[in-house]
């Protein structure tokens, strides 16, 4: 079987569930992760995830270890799922023997197994004619399912952006769409980051304008921004200050850097707070996609962890390192920094000032000491 993933019809991926092996490959990593989340949640009973779902990496797992794990009898689910990441290394010449052995073994997997291989995107994936190799691909098509994730074109991107914003009761003005696509190169991973910033920045406004996109979606390295927020929430002060300096080198407009950084950092603090609240209710990352009513009641209507349930595991892990008091302090410092950046007076005038660059540095230091 062979499928081309369509984000407009994401549940079409469920057709692959009839197969004992599935290979996800192509240019869009974000779509792969969402498809992987859908597949694993459909195959493994939540209560038995620890027993019936195993994640391996092709870089350090032997073929025998992979097949052995996939061939185990499931405990409480109908199928046992093994996710094999790093499958792109099987394209390398020195791994061709492993690819051939794995292809031979895949055909003999028991009906209770599902081996999901994930090949990370490479620079040439839109031009590739094979996922791994002609022989490996042929085995997958005959005995499993080969799913490709192609770069979306403008009409598909426009629809994807609209669907992304609907749960937040927002829409993007038509003249802003080409600017967003140009700023991100049409890469969904980057569009996802930019939309998150725009949602937070526009707050209660339902329309995201072209001016909003121009302000927030300039040429600052988005990878740097994401890694910076992660470093701050891990209280890694040296790395945070170094990355913050890199942000300023990429963009000589301190207010633009501050707008992007504070929007994403504030969102991350709120999401970690939600994760901690759910964990204290005895819930796990696997529960986030279908929360009970009493859990939904404590979550905000906008910016809810439910809307990014595929990131729940990461957020729950971060929440273990933060108390409510520390999160509250971090949020308060962020708001004071934002007020000072916008020229408003604050009670902590000795801490934040009219110097935006200095304010961001002080904020990072304050959060590291929470």
FENGI-V566686 format. One record per pair of residues at least 6 apart in sequence whose ideal C-beta (glycine too) atoms are under 8 Angstrom apart, sorted by sequence separation. I is the first residue (numbers start at 1). GAP is how many residues later the second one is. If there is no record, write none. Layout:
[[I GAP] [I GAP]]
//
This chain:
[[6 6] [16 6] [26 6] [74 6] [89 6] [90 6] [109 6] [122 6] [130 6] [131 6] [140 6] [165 6] [184 6] [202 6] [248 6] [251 6] [299 6] [305 6] [339 6] [340 6] [346 6] [353 6] [5 7] [25 7] [45 7] [73 7] [130 7] [165 7] [184 7] [299 7] [305 7] [339 7] [352 7] [5 8] [24 8] [44 8] [72 8] [90 8] [91 8] [132 8] [152 8] [172 8] [231 8] [232 8] [283 8] [287 8] [291 8] [322 8] [3 9] [44 9] [56 9] [90 9] [106 9] [131 9] [137 9] [162 9] [199 9] [231 9] [248 9] [278 9] [3 10] [56 10] [70 10] [162 10] [181 10] [184 10] [198 10] [202 10] [247 10] [278 10] [296 10] [305 10] [336 10] [352 10] [24 11] [161 11] [180 11] [183 11] [201 11] [336 11] [341 11] [343 11] [351 11] [352 11] [3 12] [24 12] [70 12] [90 12] [119 12] [228 12] [231 12] [283 12] [336 12] [340 12] [3 13] [40 13] [56 13] [69 13] [119 13] [278 13] [281 13] [339 13] [340 13] [1 14] [180 14] [198 14] [201 14] [247 14] [281 14] [340 14] [1 15] [54 15] [131 15] [198 15] [201 15] [228 15] [291 15] [336 15] [337 15] [341 15] [351 15] [66 16] [161 16] [227 16] [228 16] [336 16] [1 17] [22 17] [131 17] [244 17] [278 17] [288 17] [289 17] [1 18] [66 18] [198 18] [288 18] [341 18] [158 19] [161 19] [194 19] [197 19] [198 19] [224 19] [228 19] [340 19] [157 20] [197 20] [289 20] [5 21] [277 21] [288 21] [13 22] [17 22] [52 22] [194 22] [224 22] [225 22] [337 22] [5 23] [16 23] [51 23] [52 23] [61 23] [194 23] [224 23] [289 23] [337 23] [7 24] [10 24] [14 24] [51 24] [52 24] [126 24] [154 24] [157 24] [288 24] [10 25] [13 25] [14 25] [17 25] [51 25] [52 25] [126 25] [221 25] [274 25] [337 25] [5 26] [13 26] [17 26] [48 26] [54 26] [56 26] [58 26] [172 26] [221 26] [224 26] [274 26] [286 26] [337 26] [5 27] [7 27] [11 27] [48 27] [52 27] [53 27] [54 27] [55 27] [56 27] [57 27] [58 27] [59 27] [154 27] [220 27] [278 27] [285 27] [10 28] [14 28] [48 28] [52 28] [53 28] [54 28] [55 28] [56 28] [57 28] [58 28] [91 28] [121 28] [160 28] [164 28] [194 28] [285 28] [47 29] [48 29] [52 29] [53 29] [54 29] [56 29] [57 29] [58 29] [90 29] [115 29] [157 29] [170 29] [193 29] [221 29] [334 29] [5 30] [53 30] [55 30] [58 30] [59 30] [87 30] [161 30] [165 30] [183 30] [220 30] [270 30] [274 30] [275 30] [285 30] [333 30] [45 31] [58 31] [82 31] [84 31] [87 31] [88 31] [157 31] [160 31] [164 31] [168 31] [179 31] [219 31] [220 31] [274 31] [285 31] [45 32] [58 32] [80 32] [82 32] [84 32] [86 32] [87 32] [88 32] [103 32] [107 32] [154 32] [170 32] [176 32] [190 32] [193 32] [219 32] [229 32] [233 32] [271 32] [284 32] [44 33] [45 33] [79 33] [80 33] [81 33] [82 33] [83 33] [84 33] [85 33] [86 33] [99 33] [103 33] [106 33] [176 33] [180 33] [184 33] [193 33] [218 33] [228 33] [232 33] [270 33] [333 33] [334 33] [43 34] [78 34] [79 34] [80 34] [81 34] [82 34] [84 34] [86 34] [88 34] [99 34] [102 34] [106 34] [152 34] [157 34] [161 34] [165 34] [173 34] [176 34] [179 34] [183 34] [271 34] [333 34] [43 35] [44 35] [63 35] [67 35] [79 35] [81 35] [83 35] [85 35] [100 35] [104 35] [107 35] [151 35] [170 35] [171 35] [173 35] [175 35] [179 35] [183 35] [218 35] [225 35] [229 35] [233 35] [43 36] [62 36] [66 36] [99 36] [100 36] [103 36] [107 36] [151 36] [152 36] [170 36] [171 36] [172 36] [173 36] [176 36] [183 36] [220 36] [225 36] [229 36] [233 36] [267 36] [330 36] [44 37] [96 37] [99 37] [103 37] [106 37] [169 37] [170 37] [171 37] [173 37] [176 37] [180 37] [220 37] [271 37] [275 37] [279 37] [329 37] [330 37] [43 38] [63 38] [67 38] [71 38] [74 38] [106 38] [170 38] [179 38] [184 38] [218 38] [226 38] [278 38] [63 39] [70 39] [71 39] [73 39] [225 39] [229 39] [233 39] [216 40] [220 40] [271 40] [275 40] [279 40] [330 40] [40 41] [91 41] [172 41] [215 41] [274 41] [275 41] [279 41] [329 41] [39 42] [63 42] [67 42] [71 42] [90 42] [91 42] [40 43] [70 43] [90 43] [165 43] [216 43] [272 43] [275 43] [276 43] [70 44] [215 44] [216 44] [271 44] [275 44] [326 44] [70 45] [87 45] [90 46] [272 46] [273 46] [276 46] [36 47] [216 47] [272 47] [276 48] [322 48] [66 49] [272 50] [273 51] [276 51] [273 54] [272 55] [201 58] [269 58] [58 59] [269 61] [270 61] [25 62] [201 62] [269 62] [25 63] [197 63] [200 63] [23 64] [200 64] [266 65] [269 65] [197 66] [200 66] [196 67] [197 67] [200 67] [196 68] [266 68] [265 69] [43 71] [193 71] [196 71] [262 72] [39 75] [262 75] [40 76] [262 76] [39 77] [258 79] [262 79] [36 80] [258 80] [36 82] [258 83] [234 84] [21 85] [233 85] [20 86] [32 86] [235 86] [255 86] [234 87] [21 88] [20 89] [32 89] [233 89] [20 90] [20 91] [29 91] [22 92] [24 92] [29 92] [20 93] [21 93] [22 93] [23 93] [24 93] [25 93] [26 93] [28 93] [20 94] [21 94] [22 94] [23 94] [24 94] [25 94] [27 94] [19 95] [20 95] [21 95] [22 95] [24 95] [26 95] [21 96] [23 96] [17 97] [27 98] [258 98] [26 99] [27 99] [257 99] [261 99] [25 100] [26 100] [255 101] [258 101] [254 102] [258 102] [199 103] [200 103] [254 103] [257 103] [199 104] [26 105] [25 106] [254 106] [25 107] [23 108] [23 109] [248 109] [35 112] [35 114] [244 116] [23 117] [32 117] [244 117] [31 118] [21 119] [29 120] [241 120] [244 120] [23 121] [25 121] [26 121] [28 121] [21 122] [22 122] [23 122] [25 122] [26 122] [27 122] [28 122] [20 123] [21 123] [22 123] [23 123] [24 123] [25 123] [26 123] [27 123] [28 123] [241 123] [19 124] [20 124] [21 124] [23 124] [25 124] [26 124] [27 124] [28 124] [240 124] [241 124] [19 125] [22 125] [24 125] [19 126] [237 127] [237 128] [240 128] [16 129] [15 130] [16 131] [237 131] [232 132] [235 132] [236 132] [169 133] [235 133] [13 134] [168 134] [233 134] [168 135] [232 135] [235 135] [232 136] [2 139] [168 139] [1 140] [167 140] [3 142] [5 142] [1 143] [2 143] [3 143] [4 143] [5 143] [1 144] [2 144] [3 144] [4 144] [5 144] [1 145] [2 145] [3 145] [5 145] [7 145] [2 146] [4 146] [8 148] [7 149] [8 151] [8 152] [7 153] [8 155] [7 156] [31 157] [30 158] [28 159] [30 159] [28 160] [29 160] [28 161] [30 162] [49 237] [46 238] [46 240] [46 241] [41 245] [41 248] [37 272] [37 273] [34 276] [33 277]]
//
